[in-house]
Each structure stands twice: as C-alpha cells, then as structure tokens.
Amino acid sequence: MQDKVSEVIDVCVIGAGPAGMSAAVRSARAGASVMVIDEQPVPGGQIYRSIKEEGHPNGHIFGPDYQQGSELVKAFNEADITHVKQATLWRVDEDNRIFWSQYGSARNITAKQIIIATGALERPFPFLGWTLPGVMTAGACQIMMKTSGLVPSQAVLVGTGPLIYLLAAQMLDAGVAPKAIVDTQTPDSYLKAIKHGGGAFKGRKVLLKGLKLLAKLRSSGIKRYTSATEIIAEGTSQVERLTFKNRGSKVSLETQTVLSHIGVIPNVQLTRAMGLEHHWDSIQLCWKPTLDEDNQTSRSGVFIAGDGSGIGGAIVAQRQGELVAVKALQLLQRSKSEQLSAELTGLRADINNEMAIRPFLDTLYFPPAQALAPSDETIICRCEEVTAGQIRQQVKQGAHGINQIKTYTRCGMGPCQGRYCGTTVGHIIHQETGLAMEKVGYYRLRNPIKPLKLGELASLTPLEQSFMNKYRSKGTSHVTSTTSVHQPANEQSSYTQ
C-alpha cells in the first residue's frame, strides 16, 4: 500500500530484496513506522524476482530455494509498511534525510533509523567482444527468465561460480539446455580452497546441492570445458562465436548468445556516496562497508543487511535483515531490551554458521586472471569506451590513484558512475604498480547517485515557496502550474525512470 508520507518515520529500508523485506516485516511487527523504497514494481529483489504470494508459474524451474520467497513476500504484503515502489533513490544526507524520485517528481523524508539493503552487482568480466550484442550476464538472463519466461537457445555460459551451474540447470529444466559451459576454474583452486575445509564441512548441505547440480548437468550431455583462458567473443554486428584456449588447445563455439559470470560483489555506490567507512576484503576480492557485530555502519543509526554488506546469499540476507531490524528497534526502544538482546545473540550465531562456507566458495571460484588483468585492447569502461591499454598508459605516466585515472580518461564518469568499471580499474592499477588496493582506493562518488531530471529536482520546492513566487504575484510569470517551479507539463505525466 502507498500511504501518505509523514515527515519523520522510525525506519526507512532501502531495497525490497530478501534482506529489505525481512527487516521491514520485523520492524513493522514491533509497531515501528516503516517505509521501504525500491526501484522495482513488486518486492523480491534479484533472488526472489517476480515471485508472488502464490508462487511463480515457472517456480519449479527455479527450484525450492526460490519458491520459499513467496512466504516472505506474503508477510511483507500483509505488514503495515509504506511501500514506495518504482522509485529511484538518489541521495541520503548526514541528518538521515532521504531523497528519491517517483513518477517524475522528487520526495524526501527523515528516518530515525536507516537500513540499506541494496544487494550486490555482478562482478565485471571484461574480455574482447564483451560489448557485442548477444553477450550478457548470467544474472541478466535470470531476470529475463523470471520476468518474461524467455530462455536463449544454444547459449554458451562462460566464467565461474555457482550461478553458472544453477542457471544451466534452470535452462535445462526450462527445456532449452545451454550449448556448453566454459569454466575458467583451474585444478589448483581446489588445493587453495581446502585450507577452508572446516567451513566447507559446516556448509556441507550447500556443497551437496552443488554436487547434485554437476551430476545433473553431466548426465544431460551438456559439454563442459574447464581451465579456460584467452576468452574472446567474436562477431560483426552481434556475437557469432566464443573462442578460448582449453588446456593449450584453441576451441571455437558458434553461438548467438554468450552468458558471462564470475561472481558478485557488494553494491557500494550508495554507501560510498554517504561517506561511510569501507575496507578491502582480500578473500571476496571486493570493497565492503565496515560494520560492527550488528551490521551497523560507521554512522550511528545506519545499517546494512544482505549482500551489500558482503556476499552471503538469500538465507544470510534474511537473517541479517532481522538482525539490523532488532538492533534498530533496540535503539528506538520499541521492545524490552532483554528480549531483543537475546534475539540478537541468536541471530548472530545463525549468521556466523551460514557464513562459514563462504571462504571456501570464494577461494574455489576465484576470478580468472583475464578478468583482473584484461588485454590492452579490451574495453573496461563501457560508458566512455576506455580500454585497459589507455588505463595502463596513464598508470605508466604516474597516475596511481583511481580518481586520477577517472580525471584523465573519463573512466567512471558515465551513466553507471563506475559500477561496472571501478573494480577492474583498481585491479589494473594494483597489478601495474604493486600498490595495495587500500592505497589505490575507489571512486569518489557524488550525489545524485542515479540520473536525476531537473524537473524532479525542482518539484521538491512548491511554487509558492520558490524564488519565482514574487514574480508570479506581480503577474509577470508565465508559469501556469501550481505544483512546482520550472516543471513543464510533459514532466508532470506518469513517467517512470
């Protein structure tokens, strides 16, 4: 439901995935006033995308883990929550004032507690030809399958990580098996991962699921290559083939669809723009917000739950959503402190147990060398078409900081604001100079973190409160709208960004 927005609320949740929904439901059940701001038309996030209370018409394809999301969606819909959907959040100030745009107008509100649940991004996997039409990420293919029921035929999956095999099995169950799986994983990754064997044993249920997936794909006859290197997508107006080296031999696979994936990383765009503390995780190979044991950030009253705090999966995201909600309620003094303290202790233990397997998986599916050090001809910044060679040239001339590279090459200045190039640029600088990633740093992100129309910005100030009002009262203004200043009629429509 979309209620009238009050001036101040108890809890604002940003994102309606597993973590966001869980946090909102727990907060609302305790009597807190809760608002959830999300870009999608329905709750679910990426993991539970398009699932409804009654499930999904193709739920059997996506598996029981996906179908479990219907229970959480039902609880979310039934709770006393203000759900601001199809909204683009573009700023959060230090006083906890939150700004977003929806249907062509901007709104803002102040929250006593903020819970950020913006999830993860697929780790960039740049290789020659990855910008060709027909090359897309595995996650994008999953979105297409869940929202439209479309499955690409004769697709080649390339990269590494559990999602590659999960997607292949889902495509198989949908009746459109992929042509091949090209895995960059090398045999020595198992030797490196074994040192985290204790955590793997705790998460043996997850490993068992993975082994069953491999057995299923093997029995289906889908061709699988491992230790793939020198990956190239070739074609003129679209991708026509994927070539790579497999154990020293060159392989060429004809295809019109290449689905790439080498894992996911936390989405830190908002948390960076807010000026929160971050640190480099050398195991998950990504920047992560610095959090305390209850997932509170360096700013009091601001929490992060789900994959945006570090990759853990759906179950961990839901538990973290509950954790941060309970801590927020404790700060709001919504329930007895003893009861909430006991709940926090139990949730921390559950989360630690579920996360035990992550070091094993992160080591086993380490990103391929080609992704961390792409060839000079490979485009790194898709928005500005900056190549790895151009970045290396600037590094050789003394630009050893990622923001220097941004200034000299415009890499990271496009519409995505570095979401899909920042990580790779940092790795290139690190490998060329030997500087630690902490020294290389990350892009300085500024508000608005998403594209914003001037009409939307102007709509924050009603005409009678704007500097234009004095001209209007004298009869010299040609503005006819009473809703906002400088807002043309065509920007008052139900346009959705």
C-alpha positions as CSV (number, residue, x, y, z in Angstrom):
1,M,0.0,0.0,0.0
2,Q,1.1,3.6,-0.7
3,D,0.1,5.8,2.3
4,K,0.6,9.5,2.7
5,V,4.2,10.0,3.6
6,S,4.7,11.6,7.0
7,E,7.6,14.0,7.8
8,V,9.6,11.6,10.1
9,I,9.4,7.8,10.3
10,D,11.1,5.3,12.6
11,V,12.7,3.0,10.0
12,C,13.4,3.5,6.3
13,V,14.5,0.4,4.4
14,I,16.2,0.9,1.0
15,G,15.7,-2.1,-1.2
16,A,13.0,-4.8,-1.1
17,G,15.0,-8.0,-1.6
18,P,15.3,-10.8,1.0
19,A,17.2,-8.5,3.5
20,G,15.0,-5.5,3.0
21,M,11.7,-7.4,3.2
22,S,12.8,-9.2,6.3
23,A,14.0,-6.0,8.0
24,A,10.7,-4.2,7.2
25,V,8.5,-7.0,8.4
26,R,10.3,-7.4,11.7
27,S,10.3,-3.6,12.3
28,A,6.6,-3.3,11.4
29,R,5.6,-6.2,13.7
30,A,7.1,-4.3,16.6
31,G,5.0,-1.3,15.9
32,A,7.6,0.9,14.2
33,S,6.5,3.2,11.3
34,V,8.3,1.7,8.3
35,M,8.9,2.8,4.8
36,V,10.5,0.7,2.0
37,I,11.9,2.4,-1.1
38,D,12.6,0.2,-4.0
39,E,13.2,0.5,-7.8
40,Q,11.1,-2.5,-8.8
41,P,7.3,-2.6,-9.2
42,V,6.9,-5.6,-6.8
43,P,9.0,-6.8,-3.9
44,G,11.5,-9.7,-4.2
45,G,14.9,-8.2,-5.3
46,Q,17.1,-10.2,-7.7
47,I,16.9,-13.5,-5.8
48,Y,13.1,-13.6,-5.4
49,R,12.3,-11.5,-8.5
50,S,8.7,-11.7,-9.8
51,I,7.6,-14.3,-7.2
52,K,4.2,-13.6,-5.7
53,E,2.3,-14.8,-2.6
54,E,1.0,-17.8,-4.6
55,G,4.4,-18.5,-6.1
56,H,5.6,-18.3,-9.7
57,P,4.1,-20.0,-12.7
58,N,7.6,-21.4,-13.5
59,G,8.6,-21.8,-9.9
60,H,9.5,-25.5,-10.5
61,I,12.2,-24.3,-12.9
62,F,13.9,-22.0,-10.4
63,G,13.8,-24.5,-7.6
64,P,12.6,-24.8,-4.0
65,D,15.0,-22.1,-2.7
66,Y,13.4,-19.6,-5.0
67,Q,9.9,-20.7,-4.2
68,Q,10.5,-20.1,-0.5
69,G,10.5,-16.4,-1.2
70,S,6.7,-16.5,-1.6
71,E,6.3,-16.7,2.2
72,L,8.4,-13.7,2.8
73,V,6.5,-11.7,0.1
74,K,3.2,-12.6,1.7
75,A,4.5,-11.4,5.1
76,F,5.7,-8.2,3.5
77,N,2.4,-7.5,1.8
78,E,0.4,-8.1,5.0
79,A,2.6,-6.0,7.2
80,D,1.8,-2.3,8.0
81,I,4.5,-1.0,5.6
82,T,4.6,2.0,3.3
83,H,6.0,0.5,0.1
84,V,7.3,3.2,-2.3
85,K,7.8,1.2,-5.5
86,Q,9.3,2.1,-8.9
87,A,11.3,4.8,-7.1
88,T,14.9,5.9,-7.7
89,L,16.7,6.8,-4.6
90,W,19.4,9.4,-5.3
91,R,20.6,10.9,-2.1
92,V,20.9,10.3,1.7
93,D,22.2,13.2,3.8
94,E,24.0,13.1,7.2
95,D,20.9,14.0,9.0
96,N,19.2,10.9,7.6
97,R,17.1,12.8,5.1
98,I,16.4,10.5,2.2
99,F,15.6,11.7,-1.4
100,W,14.0,9.8,-4.2
101,S,12.1,10.3,-7.4
102,Q,8.9,8.6,-8.4
103,Y,6.7,9.1,-11.4
104,G,8.5,12.3,-12.4
105,S,8.5,14.0,-9.0
106,A,11.0,14.0,-6.2
107,R,10.2,13.4,-2.5
108,N,12.1,13.3,0.7
109,I,11.7,12.2,4.3
110,T,13.7,11.9,7.5
111,A,14.2,8.5,9.2
112,K,15.3,7.8,12.7
113,Q,17.0,4.6,11.6
114,I,18.1,3.6,8.0
115,I,18.5,0.1,6.8
116,I,20.4,-0.2,3.4
117,A,19.6,-3.4,1.6
118,T,20.7,-2.7,-2.0
119,G,22.2,-6.1,-2.6
120,A,25.0,-7.0,-5.0
121,L,26.3,-6.4,-8.5
122,E,27.7,-9.0,-10.8
123,R,31.5,-8.7,-10.8
124,P,32.6,-7.1,-14.1
125,F,34.1,-9.7,-16.5
126,P,35.7,-7.7,-19.4
127,F,37.1,-9.7,-22.3
128,L,37.4,-8.9,-26.0
129,G,34.0,-8.7,-27.5
130,W,32.0,-8.5,-24.3
131,T,30.3,-5.3,-25.6
132,L,28.8,-7.1,-28.6
133,P,25.0,-7.5,-28.8
134,G,24.2,-11.0,-27.6
135,V,26.8,-11.0,-24.8
136,M,25.0,-10.6,-21.5
137,T,25.5,-11.6,-17.9
138,A,24.1,-14.7,-16.3
139,G,22.1,-12.6,-13.9
140,A,20.5,-10.7,-16.7
141,C,19.5,-14.0,-18.3
142,Q,17.9,-15.0,-15.0
143,I,15.9,-11.7,-14.9
144,M,14.7,-12.4,-18.4
145,M,13.6,-15.9,-17.4
146,K,11.8,-14.8,-14.2
147,T,10.0,-11.8,-15.6
148,S,9.3,-12.8,-19.2
149,G,9.7,-16.5,-19.4
150,L,12.3,-16.2,-22.2
151,V,15.2,-18.5,-22.5
152,P,18.0,-18.1,-25.1
153,S,18.7,-21.1,-27.2
154,Q,22.1,-22.6,-27.9
155,A,23.7,-20.2,-25.3
156,V,27.3,-20.6,-24.1
157,L,27.9,-19.9,-20.4
158,V,31.3,-18.6,-19.6
159,G,33.1,-17.8,-16.3
160,T,33.0,-19.4,-12.9
161,G,30.9,-19.6,-9.8
162,P,27.8,-21.5,-8.5
163,L,25.4,-19.3,-10.5
164,I,26.8,-20.6,-13.8
165,Y,25.7,-24.1,-12.9
166,L,22.5,-23.1,-11.3
167,L,21.5,-21.2,-14.4
168,A,22.5,-24.0,-16.7
169,A,20.3,-26.4,-14.7
170,Q,17.4,-23.9,-14.8
171,M,17.7,-23.6,-18.6
172,L,17.8,-27.4,-18.8
173,D,14.6,-27.7,-16.8
174,A,13.0,-25.0,-19.0
175,G,13.6,-27.3,-22.0
176,V,16.3,-25.1,-23.6
177,A,19.7,-26.5,-22.5
178,P,22.8,-24.4,-23.0
179,K,25.2,-25.4,-25.7
180,A,28.2,-25.5,-23.4
181,I,29.7,-24.4,-20.1
182,V,33.1,-22.8,-20.3
183,D,34.6,-22.6,-16.8
184,T,37.7,-20.6,-16.0
185,Q,38.3,-22.6,-12.8
186,T,41.7,-24.3,-12.6
187,P,42.6,-27.5,-10.7
188,D,44.8,-25.7,-8.2
189,S,41.7,-23.8,-6.9
190,Y,40.7,-26.9,-5.0
191,L,44.1,-27.1,-3.3
192,K,43.8,-23.4,-2.3
193,A,40.3,-23.9,-1.1
194,I,41.0,-26.9,1.1
195,K,42.5,-24.8,3.8
196,H,39.0,-23.6,4.5
197,G,37.7,-27.1,4.7
198,G,36.3,-26.6,8.2
199,G,33.9,-24.0,7.0
200,A,33.1,-26.2,4.0
201,F,32.1,-29.1,6.4
202,K,29.7,-26.8,8.2
203,G,28.2,-25.8,4.9
204,R,28.1,-29.3,3.5
205,K,24.4,-29.0,2.6
206,V,25.4,-26.3,0.1
207,L,28.2,-28.5,-1.3
208,L,25.8,-31.4,-1.7
209,K,23.4,-29.2,-3.7
210,G,26.3,-28.2,-5.9
211,L,27.4,-31.8,-6.5
212,K,23.8,-32.7,-7.5
213,L,23.8,-29.9,-10.0
214,L,27.0,-31.1,-11.5
215,A,25.7,-34.7,-11.7
216,K,22.5,-33.5,-13.4
217,L,24.3,-31.4,-16.0
218,R,26.8,-34.2,-16.7
219,S,24.1,-36.7,-17.3
220,S,22.3,-34.3,-19.6
221,G,25.3,-34.3,-22.0
222,I,26.0,-30.6,-21.9
223,K,29.6,-30.0,-22.9
224,R,31.8,-28.6,-20.1
225,Y,35.2,-27.1,-20.5
226,T,37.5,-26.1,-17.6
227,S,40.7,-24.1,-17.2
228,A,39.5,-21.8,-20.0
229,T,41.8,-18.9,-20.8
230,E,42.1,-16.2,-23.5
231,I,38.3,-15.9,-23.9
232,I,37.1,-13.8,-26.9
233,A,33.6,-13.1,-28.2
234,E,33.8,-12.6,-32.0
235,G,31.3,-11.2,-34.4
236,T,30.5,-8.2,-36.6
237,S,27.1,-6.7,-35.7
238,Q,26.5,-9.3,-32.9
239,V,28.3,-12.2,-31.3
240,E,28.8,-15.1,-33.6
241,R,31.2,-17.3,-31.7
242,L,33.1,-17.7,-28.5
243,T,36.8,-18.7,-28.7
244,F,39.1,-19.7,-25.9
245,K,42.0,-21.9,-25.0
246,N,41.3,-25.1,-23.2
247,R,44.4,-26.8,-21.8
248,G,46.6,-25.4,-24.6
249,S,44.2,-26.0,-27.5
250,K,42.1,-23.4,-29.1
251,V,38.3,-24.0,-29.1
252,S,35.7,-22.1,-31.1
253,L,31.9,-22.4,-30.3
254,E,29.3,-21.0,-32.7
255,T,26.6,-19.1,-30.8
256,Q,24.4,-16.1,-30.8
257,T,24.2,-15.7,-27.0
258,V,27.1,-15.7,-24.5
259,L,26.2,-15.6,-20.8
260,S,29.1,-14.5,-18.6
261,H,29.6,-14.6,-14.9
262,I,32.5,-14.6,-12.4
263,G,30.6,-14.0,-9.1
264,V,29.0,-11.0,-7.4
265,I,30.3,-8.1,-5.3
266,P,28.5,-5.7,-2.8
267,N,26.8,-2.7,-4.3
268,V,28.6,0.1,-2.5
269,Q,27.5,3.1,-4.7
270,L,25.1,4.5,-2.1
271,T,27.3,3.7,0.9
272,R,30.3,5.3,-0.7
273,A,28.3,8.4,-1.6
274,M,27.2,8.6,2.0
275,G,30.8,8.7,3.1
276,L,30.6,5.6,5.2
277,E,33.8,3.7,6.1
278,H,34.8,0.8,3.8
279,H,37.6,-1.7,3.6
280,W,39.1,-4.1,1.1
281,D,38.3,-7.8,1.5
282,S,41.2,-9.9,0.1
283,I,39.1,-13.1,0.1
284,Q,36.0,-11.9,-1.6
285,L,38.1,-9.5,-3.6
286,C,35.9,-6.5,-3.2
287,W,35.2,-3.4,-1.2
288,K,32.9,-3.8,1.8
289,P,31.3,-1.4,4.3
290,T,33.0,-1.5,7.7
291,L,30.4,-2.9,10.1
292,D,30.1,-3.9,13.8
293,E,28.7,-7.2,15.0
294,D,25.1,-5.9,14.4
295,N,25.8,-4.7,10.9
296,Q,25.8,-1.0,12.0
297,T,28.0,1.2,9.8
298,S,30.4,3.9,10.9
299,R,27.4,6.3,11.1
300,S,25.2,5.6,14.1
301,G,21.7,4.5,13.1
302,V,22.6,3.4,9.6
303,F,22.7,-0.3,9.0
304,I,23.4,-2.6,6.0
305,A,21.9,-6.0,5.5
306,G,22.3,-8.6,2.8
307,D,24.8,-8.9,0.0
308,G,25.6,-5.2,0.2
309,S,27.5,-6.0,3.4
310,G,29.4,-8.9,1.9
311,I,28.2,-11.9,-0.2
312,G,26.3,-14.5,1.8
313,G,23.2,-15.5,-0.2
314,A,19.5,-15.3,0.5
315,I,19.3,-17.1,3.9
316,V,22.1,-14.9,5.3
317,A,20.4,-11.8,3.8
318,Q,17.1,-12.6,5.6
319,R,18.8,-13.2,8.9
320,Q,20.8,-10.0,8.6
321,G,17.6,-8.2,7.8
322,E,16.1,-9.4,11.1
323,L,19.4,-8.6,12.9
324,V,19.5,-5.0,11.8
325,A,15.8,-4.5,12.5
326,V,16.1,-5.8,16.0
327,K,19.1,-3.5,16.7
328,A,17.2,-0.6,15.2
329,L,14.2,-1.4,17.4
330,Q,16.5,-1.6,20.4
331,L,17.8,1.9,19.6
332,L,14.2,3.1,19.2
333,Q,13.3,1.3,22.5
334,R,10.4,-0.4,20.8
335,S,10.6,-3.6,22.9
336,K,12.1,-4.9,26.1
337,S,15.9,-4.7,25.9
338,E,16.4,-8.2,27.4
339,Q,14.2,-9.8,24.8
340,L,15.9,-8.0,21.9
341,S,19.4,-8.8,23.3
342,A,18.6,-12.5,23.4
343,E,17.2,-12.3,19.8
344,L,20.4,-10.5,18.6
345,T,22.6,-13.2,20.1
346,G,20.7,-16.0,18.4
347,L,20.7,-14.2,15.0
348,R,24.4,-13.5,15.2
349,A,25.1,-17.2,15.8
350,D,22.8,-18.2,12.9
351,I,24.6,-15.8,10.5
352,N,28.0,-16.9,11.5
353,N,27.1,-20.5,10.9
354,E,25.6,-19.8,7.5
355,M,28.7,-17.7,6.5
356,A,31.2,-20.4,7.5
357,I,31.3,-21.8,4.0
358,R,32.0,-18.5,2.2
359,P,35.8,-18.5,2.4
360,F,35.8,-22.0,0.8
361,L,33.5,-20.9,-2.0
362,D,35.2,-17.6,-2.6
363,T,38.6,-19.3,-2.9
364,L,37.3,-22.1,-5.0
365,Y,35.6,-19.7,-7.5
366,F,38.3,-17.0,-7.5
367,P,38.0,-14.6,-10.5
368,P,40.1,-15.6,-13.5
369,A,43.4,-13.7,-14.2
370,Q,41.9,-12.4,-17.5
371,A,39.2,-10.5,-15.6
372,L,41.7,-8.9,-13.2
373,A,44.3,-8.0,-15.9
374,P,42.4,-7.7,-19.3
375,S,44.4,-7.3,-22.5
376,D,45.2,-3.8,-23.7
377,E,42.5,-3.9,-26.4
378,T,39.7,-4.8,-24.0
379,I,37.2,-2.1,-23.2
380,I,36.9,-1.6,-19.5
381,C,34.6,1.4,-19.2
382,R,31.6,0.7,-21.4
383,C,30.1,4.1,-21.0
384,E,33.1,6.1,-22.2
385,E,34.7,3.2,-24.2
386,V,38.1,3.4,-22.3
387,T,40.4,0.4,-22.9
388,A,42.7,-1.4,-20.5
389,G,45.6,-0.1,-22.6
390,Q,44.6,3.5,-22.1
391,I,44.4,3.0,-18.3
392,R,47.8,1.3,-18.2
393,Q,49.3,4.2,-20.2
394,Q,48.1,6.7,-17.6
395,V,49.5,4.5,-14.8
396,K,52.9,4.4,-16.5
397,Q,52.8,8.2,-16.6
398,G,52.3,8.4,-12.8
399,A,48.6,8.2,-12.3
400,H,48.5,5.7,-9.4
401,G,45.1,6.6,-7.9
402,I,41.8,5.5,-9.3
403,N,40.4,9.1,-9.2
404,Q,43.4,10.3,-11.2
405,I,42.5,7.7,-13.8
406,K,38.9,8.9,-13.7
407,T,40.1,12.5,-14.3
408,Y,42.5,11.7,-17.2
409,T,40.4,9.1,-19.1
410,R,36.7,9.9,-18.0
411,C,36.6,6.2,-16.9
412,G,33.8,6.1,-14.4
413,M,32.1,9.3,-15.5
414,G,29.3,7.7,-17.5
415,P,25.7,7.0,-16.5
416,C,26.7,3.9,-14.4
417,Q,29.1,6.1,-12.4
418,G,31.7,3.3,-12.2
419,R,29.5,0.4,-11.2
420,Y,30.9,-1.7,-14.0
421,C,34.5,-0.5,-14.3
422,G,35.6,0.7,-10.9
423,T,36.7,-2.8,-9.6
424,T,38.6,-3.6,-12.8
425,V,40.4,-0.2,-13.0
426,G,41.5,-0.7,-9.4
427,H,42.9,-4.2,-10.2
428,I,44.8,-2.8,-13.2
429,I,46.5,-0.1,-11.1
430,H,47.3,-2.6,-8.3
431,Q,48.9,-5.0,-10.8
432,E,50.9,-2.4,-12.6
433,T,52.2,-0.6,-9.5
434,G,52.1,-3.2,-6.8
435,L,50.2,-0.8,-4.6
436,A,47.8,-2.3,-2.1
437,M,44.1,-1.9,-3.0
438,E,43.6,0.3,0.1
439,K,46.1,2.7,-1.4
440,V,44.6,2.6,-4.9
441,G,41.2,3.4,-3.4
442,Y,37.8,3.7,-5.1
443,Y,35.9,6.4,-7.0
444,R,34.7,9.4,-5.0
445,L,31.0,9.2,-5.6
446,R,28.8,12.3,-5.5
447,N,25.1,12.8,-5.3
448,P,22.9,12.2,-7.1
449,I,24.0,8.6,-7.3
450,K,21.4,7.9,-10.1
451,P,20.4,10.2,-13.0
452,L,18.0,12.9,-11.9
453,K,15.8,15.2,-14.0
454,L,15.8,19.0,-13.4
455,G,12.1,18.8,-13.2
456,E,12.2,16.2,-10.5
457,L,14.7,18.3,-8.5
458,A,12.5,21.4,-8.9
459,S,9.5,19.6,-7.7
460,L,10.9,19.5,-4.2
461,T,10.1,23.2,-3.9
462,P,6.4,24.2,-4.3
463,L,5.9,27.3,-6.4
464,E,4.6,29.4,-3.6
465,Q,7.8,28.7,-1.7
466,S,10.2,29.3,-4.5
467,F,12.1,32.5,-5.6
468,M,9.7,32.6,-8.6
469,N,6.7,33.3,-6.5
470,K,7.3,37.0,-6.2
471,Y,7.4,37.4,-10.0
472,R,4.2,35.3,-10.3
473,S,2.4,37.5,-7.7
474,K,3.2,40.6,-9.9
475,G,1.6,39.0,-12.9
476,T,4.9,38.7,-14.8
477,S,5.2,34.9,-14.7
478,H,4.1,32.7,-17.5
479,V,4.2,29.6,-15.2
480,T,0.7,28.1,-15.1
481,S,1.4,25.0,-13.0
482,T,0.9,25.3,-9.2
483,T,2.7,22.1,-8.4
484,S,6.3,23.1,-9.0
485,V,8.6,25.7,-10.5
486,H,10.2,25.1,-13.9
487,Q,8.2,21.9,-14.3
488,P,6.8,21.7,-17.9
489,A,3.6,19.9,-18.5
490,N,5.2,16.9,-20.1
491,E,7.2,16.2,-16.9
492,Q,4.0,16.1,-14.8
493,S,2.9,12.8,-16.6
494,S,3.3,9.4,-15.1
495,Y,6.7,9.0,-16.5
496,T,8.8,6.3,-14.7
497,Q,12.6,6.5,-14.9
